[in-house]
Amino acid sequence: MILRRRRWAFGLALVGLLSQAIPNLHADDAALARALEARTQATIRSTGHAIVALLRKRTATTSPVQGEFGEQARPEQPLFVEAVATGVLVSQENQPESRYVLTTCRAVLSIVEDPTRLREARIDVRLHGKRDAHATVIAADSRCDLAVLKLAEGIPSADTSKLPSLPLADAASAAKGSFVIALGNPASLARDGAAEAAFGTLSGITPFEWNGRQPIEIDRDLTPADLSSLWHVSTTVTGGSEGGAIVDLDGRLLAVTTGRVSLEDQRAAATFGMPVDRGITPLLRGEELQLGFLGLEAKSEEDRARLVRVAPGSPADEAGLQPGDVITLWGDEPITDAWKLHRRMWRTMPGDLVRVTVRRGDGDAVRERKIDLTAIRWPVRASEIVFSTAPGRQWRGMTFDAATARLSSLKDGLFGRLPAGVLVRAVDPGSPTAIMRPGQVISAVNGEDVANVNEFVTAAPATGPVRLRLSHGETVTIP
């Protein structure tokens, strides 16, 4: 009876929603609402089994008690299990039998707590139907607040190859007003074995400066998440939805819900989602998210994007761009505000060649020219968590990366001077490069400057003695 009332209430709500959207909709057209209701319920049934809860197990602290003969005894400590976040089962196209849990980096860190232990951490997962499994972290990135766990294979409580997984949607196909379903509530999953669901619409995309104010948790430096589109969904899932799913009516995964952004007004209770069209592909392979960096930041000014900062040593700086310049075109596409420019920057990969049209000056002194920029690796600050299990690039027993891959400190945030060269990430003991130390930056090979990974690969021979100049001037010879 209760379920029937809920269904009628849901149907009436849809009638009201459709009545606002379609002025000529009459009461006898309620069949349309019931059809939408039936489709929504079918989608929830087909997707709900792919939603899981992430568990945190804690042992209660108890005080010693006095024994019968005066000895100190500590009673048995009970184990508390908390369902702290949600995850979504997905798979790779070339590995359909494997199952991965897509969730937020915040959710993983709420369980592991110490980022240095991500590699050996084991996270308990509660599947649909209250079956338990465990998973390991293969990638996590706090910049876009996404993380991927791999379910252990051969677990007795669940055959991973038979578990459901959600197909990925093309996030670009969604638009404001699209009907979506939010799935989550880890407490419900842990208690009842099933996720809760809420129907709503995609009501907006949150730009970097939403309504002229910054989201509380975003600092003044641009991060990749600032350049992506955080989706605002006009519904909430009772009990929380950190790491949950936002799906379309075909059951395809559009976004992962995130609690990273909280706003100061009534939207604080809304659901925000990070689209998965960008970050999930390399993360599923256990790789770091590769993001291009041009070194510029703009603000909207009437119908244009005017630069306010240019990072010293960045591609924009090397090309001569200056604060005050106006970007009018990205390729052949007009740039009418800073948000549009930042969105194009978000879709840039390291090594991509970008042609922008720049206008400088005012009145009769206006000059306009086209400038080619080659994106470098987005700088990773020491405070950011970027974890992967995929092996890095190797040279003679040394693992190396872009010099901006790890930055212990940057004067004036991302807009301080950026280092050029390649970063030593790790060295194998006993290898020819064992004299190198992780954290060193190589700026030249045999007297030839190397500004990036590609130049290092070209300049560094596979055999024979090699002279490496480090960024602080020291020279090291590799036998």
PEVENFEN-V361394 format. One record per helix or strand of 2 or more residues. SS is the DSSP state (H for helix, E for strand). FROM is the first residue (numbers start at 1). TO is the last residue. If there is no record, write none. Layout:
SS,FROM,TO + SS,FROM,TO
This chain:
H,2,21 + H,27,50 + E,51,59 + E,65,66 + E,72,73 + E,79,92 + E,95,103 + H,105,112 + H,115,117 + E,122,127 + E,131,141 + E,146,151 + H,160,162 + H,171,173 + E,179,184 + H,186,192 + E,196,206 + H,224,227 + E,230,233 + E,245,248 + E,253,258 + H,266,269 + E,271,275 + H,280,284 + E,292,293 + E,296,301 + E,304,310 + H,315,318 + E,326,330 + E,333,334 + H,338,346 + E,353,360 + H,363,365 + E,367,374 + E,376,377 + E,386,388 + E,393,395 + E,398,402 + H,403,405 + H,413,415 + E,422,427 + E,441,445 + E,448,449 + H,453,459 + E,466,470 + E,475,478
